[in-house]
């Protein structure tokens, strides 16, 4: 029955119906675990969900289950070595994510079948097919007999949670996550690929957080599959899209929320994706493509265009996907490779932007443009041979590069974003050329 990395542990106590505390090997301080596939009602105040009589009953059922067990085993949702599992499988608050068994009996299946919890798939179906099928059948059994949560009047006196509506929303999210899992398992997109590869790396903002930190140090261009929770203003015109994780605080930075494009991003995220609680039933997950950077020790990505955000990986990477790479030709690999925002002496007429054609054919720049954070643009012309670079001198009165930090984007003749870079004030020292991999 067990398929993931497993560990027999010392049990400490049940906190409620879906959270227990355990002792890991060679430790005397217990740690919290969030049990996968379960979402029992609350027994303790502190959540946005109400404390209910059935939540208290679920907590008592968990205590009885584990008190009766002679052995307790945890199973991780993956097959990596134990050290990797302990680091990788954690929720937003750092709690271990596991399945739990007492004397070999599946605690999750028990709680679902007895009506203490729905089969909770808000963050994805159970990773193992056998688990998934058993939990579906357990939930169907509970529903057929109107057990527990499926008869709110009987157990709580009134309808406190609308599980029918929540279930549809959870299944939408689960289907999005399942599509991502299949994509990842069928491709090499999680590899550390070079920026000029037709396959950009595709990372999970939670499971691959350590990789995000590493790749942000060299400002790699990647696609990140991530949850989008909320948008907030962080001073002046800037904004931040949070994924809602304390343990893996990846974020999306909006340099200018009040620009036309900035407002379009805010509207798209707020109305299509951001879903912070059960009153906002939206998609939640998106694929976001761009160049990584570090804010302190936290990885982030700059958002300057709605084209960076997509429901599907193929859409967000259509310019560089394997299927369209040959058709896209060299245009898909034209990139901004360096900037000189603060030349020695006067800036006017001396600032530089270097483009490189990383493809196999020349690129005609007619109709292409560069744009900075303030929305100022420069129209391009001429041609860049395959493998060659072009240094663009910004004339006085044209678009400028702000010494306090700026964003520069490159768009083709159709207006499609092809390359973007970001730098901060510390990088713009006098005479320094800022290079991008």
C-alpha positions in Angstrom: 0.0 0.0 0.0 2.8 2.4 0.9 4.7 3.8 -2.2 6.6 6.8 -1.0 9.6 7.1 1.3 8.5 6.0 4.7 9.6 6.2 8.3 8.4 4.6 11.5 8.3 7.4 14.1 7.5 8.1 17.7 4.1 9.8 18.0 3.7 12.8 20.2 0.1 14.0 20.0 -2.9 14.8 17.8 -3.4 18.6 17.4 -6.7 18.2 15.5 -8.1 16.0 12.8 -5.5 16.8 10.2 -2.5 17.8 12.1 -0.3 15.8 14.5 3.1 16.2 16.2 5.8 13.6 15.9 9.4 13.0 16.9 11.9 12.7 14.1 14.9 10.4 14.5 17.5 11.5 17.1 15.4 14.4 18.3 13.6 15.1 21.5 11.6 18.0 20.3 8.4 17.2 18.5 7.6 18.8 15.1 4.2 19.5 13.4 3.0 17.6 10.4 0.1 18.5 8.1 -1.6 15.3 6.9 -2.2 15.1 3.2 -5.6 14.5 1.6 -7.4 15.7 4.7 -9.1 19.0 5.7 -11.1 18.4 8.8 -13.2 21.2 10.4 -11.5 23.4 13.0 -11.4 22.4 16.7 -9.2 25.3 17.8 -9.7 29.0 17.0 -7.1 30.8 14.9 -8.1 29.9 11.3 -10.3 31.8 8.9 -12.6 28.7 9.1 -15.1 28.5 12.0 -14.6 26.1 15.0 -17.4 23.5 14.7 -18.7 20.6 16.8 -17.7 18.2 14.1 -14.2 19.7 14.0 -13.9 18.9 17.7 -15.2 15.4 17.0 -12.6 14.9 14.3 -9.8 15.9 16.8 -11.1 13.3 19.3 -11.3 10.7 16.6 -7.6 11.4 15.7 -6.6 11.1 19.3 -8.4 7.8 19.7 -6.9 6.4 16.4 -3.3 7.1 17.4 -3.7 6.2 21.0 -4.8 2.7 20.0 -1.9 2.2 17.5 1.2 0.4 18.5 3.2 1.8 15.6 2.9 5.0 13.6 4.4 5.4 10.1 4.7 8.5 8.0 4.9 8.3 4.2 6.2 11.2 2.0 4.6 12.0 -1.3 7.8 11.2 -3.2 10.6 8.6 -3.3 13.6 10.7 -2.6 16.0 9.9 0.2 14.9 10.8 3.7 17.0 14.0 4.0 15.6 15.3 0.7 12.0 14.5 1.7 12.5 16.3 5.1 13.6 19.4 3.2 11.3 19.3 0.2 7.9 18.3 1.4 6.7 21.1 3.6 3.7 23.4 3.5 3.5 27.2 3.6 4.3 27.3 7.3 7.2 24.8 7.3 5.1 21.8 8.5 6.0 18.4 7.0 3.5 17.1 4.4 2.9 13.4 4.9 0.5 10.5 4.8 0.1 8.7 8.2 -0.6 5.1 9.1 -1.3 3.5 12.5 -0.6 -0.2 12.7 -0.6 -0.2 8.9 -4.1 1.3 8.7 -4.4 4.3 6.4 -5.5 7.2 8.7 -6.5 9.4 5.7 -8.8 6.7 4.2 -10.4 6.1 7.6 -11.2 9.8 8.3 -12.6 10.3 4.8 -14.8 7.2 4.9 -16.1 8.0 8.3 -17.1 11.5 7.2 -14.7 13.5 9.2 -13.1 15.1 6.1 -13.6 15.4 2.4 -10.9 14.1 0.1 -8.9 17.3 0.1 -7.4 18.0 -3.3 -7.0 21.8 -3.2 -3.3 21.4 -3.6 -3.4 18.4 -5.9 -4.6 14.8 -6.0 -2.7 12.2 -3.9 0.5 11.6 -5.8 0.2 7.8 -5.9 -2.6 6.4 -8.1 -3.6 3.7 -5.5 -4.0 6.3 -2.8 -6.1 8.6 -5.1 -8.5 5.8 -6.0 -8.9 4.6 -2.4 -9.7 8.2 -1.2 -12.2 8.8 -4.0 -14.0 5.6 -3.1 -13.9 6.4 0.7 -15.5 9.8 -0.1 -18.2 8.3 -2.3 -19.0 5.8 0.6 -19.4 8.7 3.1 -21.5 10.7 0.7 -23.8 7.7 -0.1 -24.5 7.3 3.6 -24.5 11.1 4.4 -21.9 10.6 7.1 -20.4 13.5 9.1 -19.6 16.6 7.0 -22.0 15.4 4.3 -24.9 16.1 6.7 -24.1 19.5 8.2 -27.4 19.9 10.0 -26.9 16.6 11.9 -23.3 17.2 13.0 -23.2 21.1 13.3 -26.8 22.2 13.6 -26.5 24.4 10.4 -24.6 24.5 7.2 -21.2 25.9 8.1 -19.2 24.8 5.0 -20.5 24.3 1.5 -18.5 21.2 0.5 -20.3 20.7 -2.8 -19.1 24.1 -4.1 -15.7 23.8 -2.5 -15.2 20.4 -4.0 -15.8 21.7 -7.5 -13.2 24.5 -6.9 -10.7 22.0 -5.4 -11.1 19.7 -8.4 -10.4 22.6 -10.8 -7.2 23.3 -9.0 -6.3 19.6 -8.8 -6.7 19.3 -12.6 -4.4 22.2 -13.2 -1.8 20.7 -10.8 -2.2 17.3 -12.5 -1.5 18.8 -15.9 1.7 20.3 -14.5 2.8 17.0 -13.0 2.3 15.2 -16.3 4.1 17.9 -18.2 7.0 17.7 -15.8 7.2 13.9 -15.9 7.2 13.7 -19.7 9.9 16.4 -20.3 13.3 17.4 -19.2 12.1 20.9 -18.4 13.2 20.7 -14.7 16.8 20.4 -15.8 19.3 23.3 -15.5 19.2 24.4 -19.1 21.1 27.3 -20.7 19.2 30.5 -21.5 19.5 29.9 -25.3 18.0 26.4 -25.1 14.6 25.9 -26.8 13.4 24.4 -23.5 13.4 26.9 -20.6 13.6 25.2 -17.1 10.2 24.8 -15.5 10.2 24.9 -11.7 7.7 24.5 -8.9 7.8 27.5 -6.6 7.5 25.2 -3.6 9.2 21.9 -4.5 12.0 23.6 -6.3 12.5 26.6 -4.0 16.2 25.8 -3.4 16.8 25.7 -7.1 15.0 29.0 -7.6 17.4 30.5 -5.0 20.4 29.1 -6.9 19.2 30.2 -10.3 18.3 33.6 -9.1 21.9 34.3 -8.3 22.8 34.1 -12.0 19.5 35.6 -13.2 18.4 32.6 -15.2 15.3 32.8 -17.4 12.8 30.2 -16.2 9.1 29.3 -16.2 7.7 28.9 -12.7 4.5 27.0 -11.9 3.2 28.7 -8.9 0.1 29.7 -6.9 -0.9 33.3 -6.9 -2.5 34.4 -3.6 -2.6 38.2 -3.3 -1.4 41.6 -4.7 -0.2 44.4 -2.5 1.5 47.8 -3.0 5.0 48.0 -1.6 5.7 51.7 -1.8 5.2 54.3 -4.4 4.1 52.7 -7.7 5.6 49.2 -7.1 3.6 46.1 -6.2 4.2 42.5 -5.1 2.3 39.3 -6.0 2.6 36.9 -3.1 2.3 33.1 -3.3 1.3 33.0 0.3 4.2 31.0 1.6 6.2 31.8 4.7 8.5 28.8 4.2 9.1 29.4 0.4 8.6 33.2 -0.1 9.0 33.4 -3.9 7.3 36.6 -5.2 6.5 38.5 -8.4 7.6 42.2 -8.4 5.6 44.8 -10.4 7.9 47.8 -11.0 5.0 50.1 -11.9 1.5 49.1 -10.8 0.0 52.4 -12.1 1.2 52.2 -15.7 -1.2 50.8 -18.3 0.6 47.5 -18.5 0.9 47.4 -14.7 -2.9 47.8 -14.3 -3.5 45.1 -16.8 -1.3 42.7 -14.8 -3.1 43.7 -11.6 -6.5 43.1 -13.1 -5.5 39.8 -14.7 -4.0 38.4 -11.5 -6.8 39.7 -9.3 -9.7 38.5 -11.5 -8.3 35.3 -12.9 -5.8 33.8 -10.5 -5.5 35.3 -7.0 -7.4 33.1 -4.5 -6.6 33.7 -0.9 -9.5 32.1 0.9 -12.8 30.3 0.3 -14.7 33.4 -0.8 -12.5 33.9 -3.9 -12.8 30.7 -6.0 -10.4 31.4 -8.8 -7.8 29.3 -10.7 -5.0 30.0 -8.2 -2.2 28.5 -10.3 -0.3 30.0 -13.3 2.8 29.6 -15.3 5.0 32.7 -15.1 8.0 33.2 -17.3 10.9 35.7 -16.8 14.3 36.4 -15.4 15.0 35.5 -11.8 16.7 37.8 -9.3 17.3 37.9 -5.6 15.7 40.4 -3.1 17.9 39.7 -0.1 18.0 35.9 -0.1 14.5 35.6 -1.6 14.0 34.7 -5.3 11.7 36.9 -7.3 10.7 37.6 -10.8 9.9 41.0 -12.4 6.5 41.3 -14.1 6.3 43.9 -16.8 3.8 42.2 -19.2 0.6 40.1 -19.0 2.3 37.9 -21.6 4.5 36.5 -18.9 1.5 34.9 -17.1 -0.4 32.0 -18.6 -2.8 29.2 -17.8 -0.6 26.7 -19.8 3.1 26.2 -20.2 2.9 25.9 -24.0 1.2 29.3 -24.3 3.7 31.0 -22.0 6.6 29.5 -23.9 5.2 29.3 -27.4 8.1 31.4 -28.8 10.7 28.9 -27.6 8.9 25.6 -27.2 10.4 22.6 -29.1 7.4 22.4 -31.5 7.7 26.0 -32.7 11.4 26.6 -32.3 12.2 25.9 -36.0 9.3 28.1 -37.2 10.3 30.9 -34.8 13.8 30.9 -36.1 16.3 33.5 -34.8 13.7 36.0 -33.5 13.0 33.8 -30.5 16.6 34.0 -29.4 17.3 37.7 -29.7 18.2 38.9 -26.2 19.4 41.9 -24.2 22.8 40.8 -23.0 24.3 44.0 -21.4 23.6 47.5 -20.3 25.7 50.6 -19.6 23.3 52.8 -17.6 26.0 55.0 -15.9 28.9 55.8 -18.3 31.8 57.9 -17.1 31.1 61.6 -17.4 27.8 62.7 -18.9 25.1 60.1 -19.3 23.3 61.8 -22.1 24.2 60.2 -25.5 26.5 57.7 -23.9 24.2 55.0 -22.4 24.3 51.7 -24.2 22.2 48.6 -24.7 23.7 45.5 -26.3 21.5 42.9 -28.1 22.8 39.5 -29.3 21.3 37.3 -31.9 21.7 33.8 -30.4 19.9 32.1 -33.3 21.0 30.6 -36.6 19.6 33.2 -39.0 19.8 37.0 -39.2 17.2 39.2 -37.5 15.6 42.2 -39.2 15.0 44.8 -36.5 12.5 46.8 -38.5 9.5 47.4 -36.2 11.3 46.1 -33.0 11.4 48.3 -30.0 13.0 48.8 -26.5 11.1 50.2 -23.5 12.2 51.2 -20.0 10.3 51.2 -16.8 8.9 54.7 -17.4 7.4 53.6 -20.6 9.8 55.5 -22.9 10.7 53.6 -26.1 13.3 53.4 -28.8 12.4 52.1 -32.3 15.0 49.8 -33.8 16.2 49.3 -37.3 18.9 47.4 -39.2 19.8 43.8 -39.0 21.8 41.5 -36.6 23.6 38.6 -38.3 23.4 35.2 -36.6 25.6 35.0 -33.6 26.5 38.7 -33.7 25.8 41.5 -31.3 24.6 45.1 -31.8 25.4 48.0 -29.4 22.7 50.6 -29.4 23.8 54.1 -28.2 20.8 55.9 -26.6 20.8 59.4 -28.0 20.2 62.5 -25.9 16.4 63.0 -25.5 15.6 59.3 -26.2 14.8 56.6 -23.7 17.2 56.7 -20.7 18.5 54.1 -18.2 17.9 55.2 -14.7 20.9 55.0 -12.4 18.6 54.2 -9.5 17.6 50.9 -11.2 15.4 50.2 -14.2 13.8 47.5 -16.4 14.4 47.2 -20.1 12.2 45.1 -22.4 12.6 44.1 -26.0 9.6 43.5 -28.2 9.3 42.3 -31.8 7.3 43.9 -34.6 4.1 42.2 -33.4 4.6 43.6 -29.8 5.5 40.2 -28.3 7.9 40.4 -25.4 11.2 38.7 -26.5 13.7 39.7 -23.7 13.7 41.7 -20.5 16.3 42.6 -17.9 16.3 44.3 -14.5 19.0 46.0 -12.5 19.2 47.8 -9.2 21.1 51.0 -8.1 24.0 49.0 -6.6 24.7 47.5 -10.0 24.8 50.9 -11.8 28.2 52.1 -10.6 30.0 54.6 -12.9 31.5 53.0 -16.0 30.2 49.5 -15.2 28.7 47.3 -17.9 26.0 45.1 -16.4 25.9 41.8 -18.1 23.1 39.3 -18.3 23.5 35.6 -18.9 
